[in-house]
């Protein structure tokens, strides 16, 4: 991947973040220095998109930054001087600005407030060195683009090194503090080109406003620049800017040093505030918190990382949202009710509760009152499904869950183009049954009525789902609610009958054959394909326009998160021996770990093309990809 394609992320714990590329060229509308969540973790707005920076060394101007302008022009040439970049423990660049002089830039987003800090340090012999920075502002919704207009207010409030810009009414302002000097020189920067947006078939041109320049004499010492949304989402800091920045750097270095690995530090960025509690961001830069993603991700991000308190708080907060046996799959960014449109989100909640209670069995983490709330929510979910709920979700006479109505996508394979659902999967999808049976097995430990449901459902599953011709499981039975109609396409959903959940719901011989088919047809070095290559709908790439991407999203496209369940299944059918764990680690887990430096640095991406070179697509930072890699690492540890 090029320097423009490798991206870094600094999340603020509230839903806001800073992000960009190694080269410094912004390739997405979401790349920003200060992006705030006005109603954490939603209501996101881009306040400061970035900056232009240059330094005058002994009277010679040297660029540090690079922008891409339409039609496709890179200017200035700062990226050519970049010597090193690291994200450990935060994004740090070092440029060679003269033969014996380097300049280091560090960027930090401290947790708990909508703010960012940048500092520059000169190393080497120079008679004089002045750093200049031009902020680039917008004040827009993070999904939108900004264009030159007469309404933008360039005039700052305040004086000296402590200023505020308020570009538009009703939009958060920007507080800028520095130990430099500000010169007011309003200017529009026009026609920025975002190549990642162009590749996704979206609008890709933006104009940004620059109110002036900040200058620092680097011969005197470090340059420090602190930005904060106004009104602040955290506490209002009033310390001097140098002392404040030093406090942030010191506190964050201590906090980040406590994570046991680089991947655990990355996992922390998905845990964010919602109200008085916590939730999990599904992915950066464009997802918020989704029910299904939260409960799947939590098992790796929190439980595999030993963060039981956070897992408890998240699940307890969601427990009160059960409605007719369902949990919402999405809280919209603004202005709409939660969306109860998933058949599996509620069942994944039950699985997460089971895992939490098991992990907390020897630790006093789950209080009796919390345990009661969680188990009551579990019971409400099971009763809702047993009695029937939205979108035709109900337990059929065979003890299995039937679901779906035309025009609605209920499973995780949820792509939709206009009114057409690409993979409708109406009927009885295989992973829904595995989740349902596991939920019943958990609840049946204390309630005999759920045990009876389990026994009937398990017998039906083992009788109806086996595809003897292919030696694996059907993806959906009773398709479109027609008895005996089956979908025999090879998909990864069947792996959950064997791995990733507490209970295996097929016998040993069939379990081994299922794993073998999935490995042969679907496993890649970066995850599992969503469809076998022999299917006529199989797509090799998930690029291009939104409709083209949606068509391919679950029709072959590789998803890294599925590797967690596959690795668990692969080890299980080999009796979880130490040798099997070592081999699984080498063959399946280590190649994924190697991907942490490919797209979203320190993270795993959402999806990849189905064929080599398995180009990363979608979100570069995806919660369940990271969470399931953590689980796979634990499953293959000695």
Buried (B, 14 or more C-beta within 10 A) or exposed (E): BEBBBBBBBBBBBBBBBBBBBBBBBBBBBBBBBBBBBBBBBBBBBBBBBBBBBBBBBEEEEBBBBBBBBBEEEBEBEBBEBBEEBBBEBBBBBBBBBBEEBBBBBBBBBBBEBBBBBBBBBBEBEBEEBBBBBBBBBBBBBBEEBBBEEEEBBBEBEEEEBBBBBBBBEEBBBBBBBBBBEBEEEEBBBEBBBBBBBBBBBBEBBBBBBBBBBBBBBBEEEBBBBBBBBBEBBBEEBEEBBBEBBBEBBEEBEEBBEEBEEBBBBBBBBBBBBBEEEBBBBBBBBBBBBBBBBBBBBBBBBBBBBEBBBBBBBBBBBBBEBBBBBBBBBBBEBEEEEBBBBBBBBBBBBBBBBBBBBEBBEEEEBBEEEBBEBBBEBBBBBBBBBBEEBBBBBBBBEBBBBBBBEEEBBBBBBBBBBEEEBBBBBBBBBBBBBBBBBBBBBBBBEEBEEBBEBBBBBBEBBBEBBBBEEBEBBBBBBBBEBEEEEBBBBBBBBBBBBBBBBEBBBBEEEBBBBBBBBBBEBBBBBBBBBBBBEEBEEBBBBBBEEEBBBBBBBBBBBBBBBBBBBBBBBBBBBBEEEEEBBEBBBEBBBEBBBEBBBBBBBBBBBBBBBBBEEBBBBBBBBBBBBBBBBBBBBBBBEE
